Each structure stands twice: as C-alpha cells, then as structure tokens.
C-alpha cells in the first residue's frame, strides 16, 4: 500500500494562475479531507468528502474547489491563485468507523 | 462547531524532563481524542488516542489522560528525548468526517 499520495511536492504559481493538487489513496477509505498549514500555524480544513460524489466545505473553502468522482481520488483546484494561498497543503483520509487520519506528504505551494 | 484550544503554544524542556500539553474542546459529543506529532518538514502522524470510555492510556513514554466533565485531555511525555522535538496537535472529534485540529504546540527538548 502506498497510503496517501500527493502530487506535486512543490509548486510555484503566479498570481491568477490555476492549478490542481492531486491526492490519491489506495486504502479504500471513504473519508478524505484537504487541510492547509501556514507557517507556525495549525491545520485548517478546506474541504472534505464522505464518499464518491459527496463533498462539503470546511473552515476555509474560499478560492478552492474539489470533486470526488472516485473513492481513490480527491483533487483540490485553485481557481485563481493568490499570494494568501501560499501554504503547505495536506490531504488526509480515513475509513468510516475509524478515527485516526492518514496524511499525505504534503504539497508546498508558493504564489508569487 | 467544535472549538479546540491547545496550551501552551510553545514548550521548552530539558532532556529527561516531562512535558504536558493540554487540549480543551467545546463539543460535548466528542468521543475520540487523538494526538498527532509533526516533525519538521514531515506529515502529521497519529501517535496516541483515547476513547471517551477510558480515562487514561499509556504507550511507553507517552500517555493521554481525559477529563470529559471538564472537556479537556492532555498529552504526557516522560523522559523526553531530542527526537521528541516536534509540533503536537490534538483533534477531538466524534469519529465523523469533519475534524478540526488544535493550533499546535511546538515542543523543544534541549540536550
């Protein structure tokens, strides 16, 4: 099992550009989430999904879109990148009835 | 929604001393109380957790204690070592799909 795989590991964007952060898990987990972590700060929930075709907003959803067409994949789209979106992004997953999350290795995004 | 607070935000101890980090939550329905450790540049990893029907759980040098009445739980690390230096997060929840993390506690263990 690869666990939770995120790509790319690093990305630099110009203001106004769009891009998609990829997240895939091979553990057949139902729940998947995206978090952002700013320097010296905690993890803030952006969007989450409880299964294929079902997504919902977290604490800081503005400027991001998600979709969940399969159980395995949960991509995060930045529509028009802004410097305030410079952060490290973590994807996490877990199964229904279990409690602890498995995290991906993160994507470090810089918007200039 | 759940309001989660961690104290202290930064903790510095001498190697061999004990460290205690406290997490306070607001949702009385929370029944699962995990702690995650994040080393510099790495992903958060679950290190210990406790369910609401248990007051304390130990795993070698780390332990978690729960006070459901007061709505707080704590991480205890004994005989601290330099490799314990990291950021620790709590994430109390109901086992559901929307988990809010605490802001984190940065632990420094001085050799």
Interface residues (C-beta under 8 A of the other chain):
Chain A: X31 X33 X35 X40 X41 X42 X43 X44 X45 X48 X49 X50 X56 X58 X59 X90 X97 X98 X99 X100 X101 X103 X104 X105 X106
Chain B: X32 X34 X36 X42 X43 X44 X45 X46 X49 X89 X91 X93 X95 X97 X98 X99 X100 X101 X102 X103 X104 X106
